[in-house]
Amino acid sequence: KLKCRNEQVSNQSLTIQNLGEISKYKTTASGKDWLTDILDPSRKVVFGDYDRDLGLMENVEGDNIINRGECELICQMIDSLIVSGVSCERIGVMTLYRAQLKLLQSKLKSPRYKGLEVLTADQFQGRDKDCILISMVRSNNELKGGSLLKEVRRVNVAMTRAKSKLIIIGSKDTITSIGGIREFMGMLEHNGWIYKLPSDCLKTYNFANAVITDGKCTQPGPSG
């Protein structure tokens, strides 16, 4: 049975000292400040559902499945964590798909992200982080979740690596179609832990000018 590490997560909150810094990187004054919402310390478990953004779909390349838009969302979330005061050493990124793992690792190999671990669920066995971000990858019009996500043991390992905060990024419609995970998704919805990302979520922020060195933000964000 799939379950979340509720007891441990419920007893701890991720300390975020500068949550207000995130909104300084918004590209427009209008629009939902969704990163600030998701990183709110009171949200200890959150599933970021991007089904409203039609551009966030998986790509099949031979036997490999990747989701470039989801990778970009993960990168933005890491940047937002760093600028709000959470160092990379406290963050872990996980996916069940090796092609997505390689994509994430290529995007996050910069010294800017020193100390960040990007691993598969199997590689995370026996280790944990204050904050875990999970890339679920699968998002398609046919609502096919694939066989890998049906391996409940692997998914359960992924969901229990977070000590203080768990952020899952995925397509709610596609992931809910998977029999072994449907009950877990129902639990998330029952507890109000599913957050609907805005349709322009990939365009809301720009962290290119954030001054990040060795996995830490070394300068306050832009003002105004």
C-alpha positions as CSV (number, residue, x, y, z in Angstrom):
1,K,0.0,0.0,0.0
2,L,1.3,3.4,-1.0
3,K,1.6,5.9,1.9
4,C,3.3,9.1,2.7
5,R,5.7,9.8,5.5
6,N,3.0,11.7,7.3
7,E,4.1,11.3,10.9
8,Q,7.6,12.6,10.4
9,V,6.6,15.3,7.9
10,S,3.8,16.5,10.2
11,N,6.2,17.0,13.1
12,Q,8.6,19.2,11.1
13,S,8.3,22.3,8.9
14,L,10.9,23.4,6.4
15,T,12.5,26.6,7.7
16,I,12.2,29.2,4.9
17,Q,13.7,32.5,6.1
18,N,13.0,34.7,3.1
19,L,9.8,33.5,1.5
20,G,9.0,37.0,0.4
21,E,12.1,37.1,-1.9
22,I,10.4,34.8,-4.5
23,S,7.8,37.4,-5.7
24,K,10.6,39.7,-6.6
25,Y,11.4,37.4,-9.5
26,K,7.9,37.5,-11.0
27,T,7.9,38.6,-14.7
28,T,4.7,40.5,-14.3
29,A,2.9,42.2,-11.5
30,S,-0.3,40.2,-12.3
31,G,-0.6,36.5,-12.1
32,K,-0.6,34.0,-9.3
33,D,2.4,33.9,-7.0
34,W,2.3,30.1,-7.1
35,L,5.8,29.4,-6.0
36,T,5.3,31.4,-2.8
37,D,2.1,29.4,-2.2
38,I,3.8,26.0,-2.7
39,L,6.8,26.8,-0.6
40,D,4.6,28.1,2.3
41,P,6.0,26.1,5.3
42,S,2.4,25.2,6.3
43,R,2.2,23.2,3.1
44,K,4.3,20.2,4.2
45,V,3.0,17.9,1.4
46,V,1.9,19.3,-2.0
47,F,1.2,17.9,-5.4
48,G,1.7,20.6,-8.1
49,D,-0.8,19.8,-10.8
50,Y,0.0,21.4,-14.1
51,D,-2.9,20.0,-16.1
52,R,-4.1,23.5,-16.9
53,D,-0.9,24.2,-18.9
54,L,-1.4,22.3,-22.2
55,G,2.3,22.8,-23.1
56,L,3.4,20.5,-20.3
57,M,3.4,17.1,-22.0
58,E,5.8,14.2,-22.1
59,N,8.0,13.4,-25.0
60,V,8.7,9.9,-26.2
61,E,12.2,9.5,-27.7
62,G,12.7,5.8,-28.7
63,D,12.4,3.9,-25.5
64,N,12.9,7.0,-23.4
65,I,10.3,9.3,-21.9
66,I,11.1,12.8,-20.8
67,N,9.1,15.9,-19.8
68,R,11.0,19.1,-20.6
69,G,8.4,21.4,-19.2
70,E,8.3,19.5,-15.9
71,C,12.1,19.7,-15.8
72,E,11.8,23.5,-16.1
73,L,9.3,23.6,-13.3
74,I,11.6,21.6,-11.0
75,C,14.5,24.0,-11.9
76,Q,12.3,27.0,-11.0
77,M,11.3,25.5,-7.7
78,I,14.9,24.8,-6.8
79,D,15.8,28.4,-7.7
80,S,12.9,29.7,-5.5
81,L,14.0,27.5,-2.6
82,I,17.6,28.9,-2.8
83,V,16.6,32.5,-3.1
84,S,14.3,32.1,-0.1
85,G,17.1,30.8,2.0
86,V,17.1,27.0,1.6
87,S,20.6,25.7,0.6
88,C,21.0,23.0,-2.1
89,E,22.5,20.6,0.5
90,R,19.0,20.4,2.1
91,I,17.3,19.6,-1.3
92,G,16.9,16.4,-3.2
93,V,15.4,15.8,-6.6
94,M,14.0,12.5,-7.6
95,T,12.4,10.8,-10.6
96,L,11.6,7.2,-11.6
97,Y,12.6,7.7,-15.2
98,R,16.3,7.5,-16.2
99,A,15.9,9.7,-19.3
100,Q,14.3,12.4,-17.1
101,L,17.1,11.9,-14.6
102,K,19.7,12.6,-17.2
103,L,17.8,15.7,-18.4
104,L,17.5,17.0,-14.8
105,Q,21.2,16.3,-14.1
106,S,22.2,18.1,-17.3
107,K,20.2,21.2,-16.3
108,L,21.4,21.2,-12.7
109,K,25.1,20.3,-13.1
110,S,26.2,24.0,-12.8
111,P,28.2,25.0,-9.7
112,R,25.2,27.2,-9.0
113,Y,23.6,24.0,-7.6
114,K,26.5,22.7,-5.6
115,G,25.4,20.1,-3.0
116,L,22.1,19.3,-4.8
117,E,21.4,15.6,-5.2
118,V,19.5,14.4,-8.3
119,L,18.8,10.7,-8.1
120,T,16.4,7.9,-8.9
121,A,14.1,6.5,-6.3
122,D,16.4,3.4,-6.0
123,Q,19.4,5.5,-5.5
124,F,17.7,7.4,-2.7
125,Q,17.3,4.2,-0.6
126,G,18.4,4.8,2.9
127,R,18.9,8.6,2.6
128,D,16.7,11.6,3.0
129,K,16.6,15.4,2.6
130,D,14.7,18.2,4.3
131,C,12.9,18.9,1.1
132,I,12.3,16.4,-1.7
133,L,11.0,17.3,-5.2
134,I,9.7,14.5,-7.3
135,S,9.3,14.6,-11.1
136,M,6.5,12.2,-12.1
137,V,7.1,12.8,-15.9
138,R,4.0,11.1,-17.3
139,S,1.5,13.5,-18.9
140,N,-0.4,12.6,-22.1
141,N,-3.8,13.0,-23.7
142,E,-4.4,9.2,-23.5
143,L,-3.9,9.3,-19.7
144,K,-1.5,6.4,-19.8
145,G,0.7,6.3,-16.7
146,G,3.0,3.5,-17.9
147,S,4.2,0.4,-16.0
148,L,7.0,1.9,-14.0
149,L,4.7,4.0,-11.9
150,K,2.8,0.8,-11.1
151,E,5.8,-0.4,-9.1
152,V,4.4,0.7,-5.7
153,R,7.5,-0.1,-3.8
154,R,9.6,2.3,-5.8
155,V,7.0,5.0,-5.6
156,N,6.7,4.5,-1.8
157,V,10.5,4.9,-1.4
158,A,10.3,8.1,-3.4
159,M,7.5,9.5,-1.2
160,T,9.2,8.8,2.1
161,R,12.5,10.5,1.6
162,A,11.4,14.0,2.7
163,K,12.0,15.0,6.4
164,S,10.2,18.3,6.3
165,K,8.6,19.0,2.9
166,L,7.5,16.9,0.0
167,I,6.7,18.5,-3.4
168,I,5.4,16.3,-6.2
169,I,5.2,17.7,-9.7
170,G,2.9,16.0,-12.2
171,S,-0.3,15.7,-14.2
172,K,-3.1,14.8,-11.8
173,D,-5.2,13.4,-14.5
174,T,-2.5,11.1,-15.9
175,I,-1.1,10.0,-12.5
176,T,-4.6,9.3,-11.1
177,S,-5.2,6.8,-14.0
178,I,-2.6,4.5,-12.4
179,G,-4.3,1.8,-10.3
180,G,-1.6,1.5,-7.7
181,I,-1.4,5.2,-7.1
182,R,-5.1,6.2,-7.3
183,E,-5.6,5.7,-3.6
184,F,-2.6,7.9,-2.8
185,M,-3.9,10.6,-5.1
186,G,-7.3,10.4,-3.4
187,M,-5.6,10.9,0.0
188,L,-3.8,14.0,-1.3
189,E,-7.1,15.4,-2.6
190,H,-8.9,14.6,0.6
191,N,-6.3,16.5,2.6
192,G,-6.3,19.5,0.3
193,W,-2.7,18.8,-0.7
194,I,-3.2,19.2,-4.5
195,Y,-2.3,22.6,-5.8
196,K,-3.5,23.6,-9.3
197,L,-0.8,25.4,-11.1
198,P,-1.8,28.3,-13.3
199,S,-1.9,27.8,-17.1
200,D,1.1,30.2,-17.5
201,C,3.1,28.6,-14.7
202,L,6.3,28.3,-16.8
203,K,6.3,32.1,-17.6
204,T,5.5,33.5,-14.2
205,Y,9.1,33.8,-12.9
206,N,12.6,34.4,-14.2
207,F,15.5,33.5,-11.9
208,A,18.2,34.1,-14.5
209,N,19.6,37.1,-12.6
210,A,19.5,35.5,-9.1
211,V,23.0,35.6,-7.6
212,I,23.5,32.0,-6.5
213,T,26.9,30.7,-5.6
214,D,27.7,27.2,-4.3
215,G,24.1,26.3,-3.8
216,K,23.2,29.4,-1.8
217,C,21.8,32.8,-2.7
218,T,24.4,35.5,-2.0
219,Q,22.5,38.6,-2.9
220,P,18.9,39.8,-2.3
221,G,16.5,39.7,-5.2
222,P,15.7,42.7,-7.4
223,S,13.3,45.3,-6.0
224,G,10.3,46.8,-7.7
